[in-house]
Amino acid sequence: MAITEEHVLNAISGVIDPNLKTDYTSIGAVKDIVINGRDVSLTIELGYPAKSLHDDIVRKVRNAVGTIGGVGNITVNVMTRIITHAFQTGPRPVKGVKNIIAISSGKGGVGKSTTTANLALALVAEGAKVGVLDADIYGPSQPTIMGVSELPMSSDGERVDPIEQYGLQIMSIGFMMDDVQPLAWRAPMVTQALMQLLEQTAWKDLDYLLIDMPPGTGDVQLTLSQKAPVTGAVVVTTPQEIAVLDARKGLMMFQKMHVDVLGVIENMSAWVCPCCGEITHIFGQDGGKRMSEAYGVPSLGQIPINAAMCMQTDGGMPAVAAEPDGVMARIFRDIAHRLTGIIARKPKDRTGIFPPIKVVS
């Protein structure tokens, strides 16, 4: 029996991607099938960054193709192609940025900025081009978290170059102000500064721009939801009910503004004793999971309390950068896979398909 492309596609149709929640055949991810006698070669094209999963994907696809009778050598390659996905109606794309992810929380103190930094670094480790915009104008944290204190420069005299650290492109108002003196700006100045940081930074071909939002549901959140092309929002909370209560408000605000809520991350979910392994739920248990179930949005993951991560963050080297093969790095990589797998299932952005229409009298 001669092996055909149909045989190959049918065999791979049984391989389910754990983050895309579907098989590679039905989404058209099987590319460049070449059949040379009994030998088969092909490429799996992923729509999300997953470098650490490539070997496992190759193994599963090889095993599936190996079930075809009479097949010989099997060569499987995995590549990633990240596209721009749909966002809310109204805003136009930001130059140099494919997808914008707002990382939000209902209140301060839940570890949103640390989560943003480590999630961004996990995406870089998985092969994506990533930027971080620190949108907390009153209390910027990313300069400290990333260990950066230099002043941004401009290569073209028009836009500001992002600071590059740990493979990330970073921009924050904190790079341009005294880290001790308070910033006494009214809301219109804050929102204007945010949009300038977003649009006048010379982002360089980013797959994802993570925006570290200030806590709450105020002017910055509303301005971003109305004027920035947000692919989706992630809500960070701790398990305790008082934090979840405020996180719900943030989630509902994004829904009212027609911004997709991509999921909920539960930070400080538990403390694991390093001596005996006993798990203690200091701030309650599964509050973020219950919220995600109540509002029908995905639970992206739970992040335990980790003393080393706290010290690493204060020292300007987030956990994923400090211990790329550690337990915390693995947790953030898993969250990154789930998050970008959800984004990959969103429709493609089509705002640039049709040119603007001009009426000439």
Residue pairs with C-beta under 8 A, 6 or more apart in sequence:
1 69
1 70
3 35
3 38
3 40
3 68
3 70
3 71
4 35
5 33
5 35
7 68
8 30
8 33
8 35
8 40
8 42
8 65
8 68
9 25
9 30
9 33
10 25
11 64
11 65
11 67
11 68
12 23
12 24
12 25
12 30
12 42
12 61
12 64
12 65
13 23
13 24
13 25
13 26
14 23
14 64
15 23
15 24
15 60
15 61
15 64
16 22
16 23
17 23
17 24
17 29
17 46
17 57
17 341
18 337
18 341
19 48
19 50
19 337
19 338
19 340
19 341
19 342
19 344
20 27
20 47
20 48
20 341
20 344
20 345
21 341
21 345
22 345
24 30
24 44
24 61
29 44
29 45
29 46
29 47
30 42
30 43
30 44
30 45
31 42
31 43
31 44
31 45
32 41
32 42
32 43
33 40
33 41
33 42
34 40
34 41
34 42
37 72
38 70
38 71
38 72
38 73
39 71
39 72
39 73
39 74
39 75
40 65
40 68
40 71
40 72
40 73
40 74
40 75
41 74
41 75
41 76
41 77
42 61
42 65
42 75
42 76
42 77
43 76
43 77
43 78
43 79
44 57
44 58
44 61
44 76
44 77
44 78
44 79
45 79
45 80
45 81
46 57
46 78
46 79
46 80
46 81
46 344
47 80
47 81
47 82
47 83
47 344
48 80
48 82
48 337
48 340
48 341
48 343
48 344
49 80
49 82
49 123
49 126
49 127
49 128
49 207
49 336
49 340
50 57
50 80
50 126
50 127
50 337
50 340
51 80
51 125
51 126
51 127
52 125
52 126
52 333
53 337
54 78
57 76
57 78
58 76
58 77
58 78
61 76
62 74
62 76
65 71
65 74
65 76
66 74
80 127
80 128
82 98
82 99
82 128
82 207
82 208
82 340
82 344
83 98
83 348
83 349
84 93
84 98
84 99
84 348
84 349
85 98
85 99
85 231
85 343
85 344
85 346
85 347
85 348
85 349
86 231
86 346
86 347
86 348
86 349
86 350
87 100
87 229
87 230
87 231
87 259
87 349
88 225
88 229
88 230
88 257
88 258
88 259
88 260
89 258
90 226
90 227
91 226
91 227
91 228
91 229
91 230
92 229
92 351
93 229
93 349
93 351
93 352
94 100
94 198
94 199
94 203
94 209
94 228
94 229
95 199
95 203
96 202
96 203
96 204
96 205
96 206
97 131
97 203
97 206
97 209
98 206
98 207
98 208
99 207
99 208
99 209
99 231
99 343
100 208
100 209
100 211
100 228
100 229
100 230
100 231
101 208
101 209
101 210
101 211
101 230
101 231
101 232
101 233
101 234
101 262
101 339
101 343
102 211
102 213
102 224
102 230
102 232
102 233
102 234
102 254
102 259
103 112
103 115
103 116
103 119
103 210
103 211
103 212
103 213
103 233
103 234
103 236
104 112
104 213
104 221
104 233
104 234
104 235
104 236
104 250
104 254
105 112
105 213
105 215
105 235
105 236
105 237
105 246
105 247
105 250
106 215
106 216
106 217
106 235
106 237
106 243
106 245
106 246
106 247
106 248
106 249
106 250
107 215
107 216
107 243
107 246
107 247
108 139
108 215
110 215
110 236
110 237
110 238
110 243
110 247
110 267
110 268
111 236
111 238
111 267
111 268
111 303
112 212
112 213
112 215
112 236
112 267
113 134
113 136
113 141
113 142
113 145
113 212
114 141
114 145
114 267
114 309
114 313
114 318
115 236
115 265
115 267
115 303
116 132
116 142
116 210
116 212
117 132
117 142
117 145
117 146
117 212
117 313
117 318
118 309
118 318
118 319
118 320
118 328
118 329
118 332
119 210
119 332
119 335
119 336
119 339
120 130
120 131
120 132
120 168
120 208
120 210
121 130
121 166
121 167
121 168
121 318
121 320
121 321
121 332
122 320
122 329
122 332
122 333
122 335
122 336
123 130
123 207
123 208
123 210
123 336
123 340
124 130
124 166
124 167
124 168
125 320
125 324
125 329
125 333
126 333
126 336
126 337
128 207
128 208
128 340
129 169
129 204
129 205
129 206
129 207
129 208
130 167
130 168
130 169
130 206
130 207
130 208
130 209
130 210
131 162
131 168
131 169
131 170
131 171
131 203
131 206
131 208
131 209
131 210
132 142
132 146
132 168
132 169
132 170
132 171
132 209
132 210
132 211
132 212
133 170
133 171
133 172
133 197
133 198
133 201
133 209
133 210
133 211
133 212
134 140
134 141
134 142
134 143
134 170
134 171
134 172
134 173
134 174
134 212
135 194
135 197
135 211
135 212
135 213
135 214
135 220
135 224
136 212
136 213
136 214
136 215
137 173
137 183
137 185
137 190
137 193
137 194
137 214
137 220
138 182
138 183
138 185
138 190
138 214
139 214
140 172
140 173
140 174
140 177
141 174
141 212
142 148
142 170
142 172
142 174
142 212
143 149
143 172
143 174
143 175
143 179
144 174
144 179
144 314
144 316
145 313
145 316
145 318
146 163
146 165
146 166
146 168
146 170
146 316
146 318
147 165
147 315
147 316
147 317
148 163
148 165
148 170
148 175
148 316
149 175
150 163
150 175
151 175
151 176
152 160
152 161
152 162
152 163
152 171
152 175
152 176
153 160
153 161
154 160
154 161
154 202
155 161
155 202
156 202
158 200
159 200
159 201
159 202
160 171
160 200
160 201
160 202
161 201
161 202
162 169
162 170
162 171
162 201
162 202
162 203
162 204
163 169
163 170
163 171
163 175
164 170
166 317
166 318
166 321
169 203
169 204
169 206
171 197
171 201
172 197
173 183
173 193
173 197
177 183
185 193
187 218
187 219
188 219
190 219
190 220
191 219
191 220
191 223
194 220
194 223
194 224
195 223
195 227
195 228
198 211
198 228
203 209
208 340
211 224
211 228
211 230
213 220
213 221
213 224
214 220
214 221
215 246
216 246
216 250
217 249
217 250
217 253
221 250
221 253
221 254
222 253
222 257
224 230
225 253
225 254
225 257
225 258
225 259
226 257
229 349
230 259
231 260
231 262
231 343
231 346
232 259
232 260
232 261
232 262
232 342
232 343
232 346
233 251
233 254
233 259
233 260
233 261
233 262
234 261
234 262
234 263
234 264
234 265
234 300
234 339
235 247
235 250
235 251
235 254
235 261
235 263
235 264
235 265
235 291
236 247
236 264
236 265
236 267
237 243
237 244
237 246
237 247
237 264
237 265
237 266
237 267
237 287
237 288
237 291
238 244
238 266
238 267
238 268
238 269
238 283
238 284
238 287
238 288
239 266
239 268
239 269
239 281
239 283
239 284
239 285
239 286
239 287
239 288
240 283
240 284
240 287
241 284
241 287
243 283
243 287
244 287
244 288
244 290
244 291
247 264
247 288
247 291
248 291
248 295
251 261
251 264
251 291
251 295
251 297
252 295
254 260
254 261
255 261
255 295
260 346
261 295
261 297
262 297
262 298
262 300
262 339
262 342
262 343
263 292
263 297
263 298
263 299
263 300
263 338
263 339
263 342
264 288
264 289
264 291
264 292
264 297
264 298
264 299
264 300
265 288
265 300
265 301
265 302
265 303
265 335
266 286
266 287
266 288
266 289
266 299
266 301
266 302
266 303
267 303
268 282
268 283
268 303
268 304
268 305
269 281
269 285
269 286
269 288
269 302
269 303
269 304
269 305
270 279
270 280
270 281
270 282
270 285
270 302
270 304
270 305
271 279
271 280
271 281
271 282
271 304
271 305
272 278
272 279
272 280
272 304
273 279
273 280
282 305
288 299
288 302
289 299
289 302
292 298
292 299
293 299
298 338
298 342
300 335
300 338
300 339
301 331
301 334
301 335
301 338
303 328
303 331
303 332
303 335
304 331
306 319
306 328
308 319
308 322
308 323
308 328
309 318
309 319
309 328
312 318
312 319
312 321
312 322
312 323
313 319
319 326
319 328
319 329
319 332
320 328
320 329
320 332
320 333
323 329
